[in-house]
Amino acid sequence: MNFFVLGNEDVVLGFQFIGIKGKVINNEDDALNEFKNVINANYGEIAVLLVTEKVVVMIEKELLNWQLSCEFPLLVEIPDLDGHLEGRKTLLQSIREAIGLPV
């Protein structure tokens, strides 16, 4: 299973240390272009796309539309190195909410 990450330089570098490729995102144009490259398989067969919260905010509409299409790659939102953005749910909170457990 191939992973790929979109995020800031520190996040991408950290994932590269464990063998996961990625692209550094500096602005909304970078985010949108690299996301399109990933979904168009320009980087090979990617099964899981890890996207930092700050990148998600930049292209939230496009990411939501992709998630609703139920196509690969699977999108996983991860926090940036400085933690979760205020007001965004964590993955655990979303799962608990989805299955009816208290958050």
C-alpha positions in Angstrom: 0.0 0.0 0.0 1.5 3.3 -1.1 1.2 6.4 1.1 1.8 10.1 0.1 1.7 13.2 2.2 0.9 16.8 1.5 2.0 19.3 4.1 4.6 21.8 5.2 8.3 21.1 4.9 8.8 19.7 8.3 5.9 17.2 8.0 7.0 16.0 4.5 10.6 15.6 5.7 9.4 13.6 8.8 7.4 11.2 6.6 10.3 10.9 4.2 12.5 9.6 7.1 10.1 6.6 7.3 9.9 6.1 3.5 6.8 8.0 2.7 7.0 10.4 -0.2 5.3 13.7 -0.3 5.2 17.3 -1.6 5.7 20.5 0.3 2.8 22.8 0.1 3.4 26.6 0.4 0.1 28.0 -0.8 -3.4 27.2 -2.1 -2.2 26.9 -5.7 0.5 24.4 -4.7 -2.1 22.5 -2.7 -4.6 22.2 -5.5 -2.0 21.3 -8.2 -0.4 18.6 -6.1 -3.8 17.2 -5.0 -4.7 16.9 -8.7 -1.4 15.2 -9.4 -2.1 12.7 -6.7 -5.6 11.8 -7.8 -4.6 11.7 -11.5 -2.0 9.1 -10.5 0.9 11.3 -11.6 2.9 9.9 -8.6 2.1 6.2 -9.2 -0.5 4.1 -7.4 -1.2 5.9 -4.1 -3.7 4.2 -1.8 -3.6 6.7 1.1 -3.1 10.4 0.9 -2.2 12.1 4.2 -3.0 15.8 4.2 -2.3 18.2 7.0 -5.1 20.3 8.4 -3.7 23.5 7.1 -3.6 22.1 3.6 -7.1 20.8 4.0 -8.3 24.3 4.9 -6.7 25.6 1.7 -8.6 23.2 -0.6 -11.4 22.0 1.6 -14.1 22.0 -1.1 -12.1 19.9 -3.6 -11.1 17.4 -0.9 -14.7 17.0 0.3 -15.9 16.4 -3.2 -13.2 13.8 -3.7 -14.1 12.1 -0.4 -17.8 11.9 -1.4 -16.8 10.3 -4.8 -15.7 7.2 -2.9 -12.6 6.8 -5.1 -9.0 6.1 -4.2 -6.8 7.4 -2.7 -8.3 7.4 0.8 -7.8 10.9 2.3 -6.6 11.1 5.9 -6.5 14.4 7.6 -3.6 14.7 10.1 -2.6 17.6 12.4 0.4 19.8 11.6 3.4 19.6 13.9 2.0 22.4 16.1 -1.2 20.4 16.8 -4.8 20.4 15.8 -6.3 23.6 14.4 -8.9 25.0 16.9 -12.4 24.0 16.0 -11.5 20.9 13.9 -12.5 17.5 15.1 -9.8 14.8 15.6 -10.1 11.5 13.8 -11.0 9.8 17.1 -13.8 12.4 17.8 -15.3 11.8 14.3 -15.2 8.0 14.8 -16.9 8.3 18.2 -19.5 10.6 16.9 -20.2 8.3 13.9 -20.8 5.3 16.1 -22.7 7.1 18.7 -20.2 7.2 21.6 -19.7 10.3 23.7 -17.0 12.6 22.3 
